[in-house]
Amino acid sequence: MNNQLNMLMQLISLGQNPNQVIAQMAKQNPQANAILNQVQQSGMTPKEYAIQYARQNNIDITPLLNMLNNKGIKL
């Protein structure tokens, strides 16, 4: 998961649209697609789900959240 997170951060830092990047990842990676489905079924916002998922899996998403905030992108 950390490799995917790093890839996502790199693409966003290069100016890629986060929604397009995530949609492309979901097409290419069944695991990413399963997570997107879980988000939709959870009833949580994507941000709430990401924070919960990261906490449960010991993943620090603070750098990603900071980068998104700095670019004015709201999760």
Secondary structure, 3 states (H helix, E strand, C coil): CHHHHHHHHHHHHCCCCHHHHHHHHHHHCHHHHHHHHHHHHHCCCHHHHHHHHHHHCCCCCHHHHHHHHHCCCCC
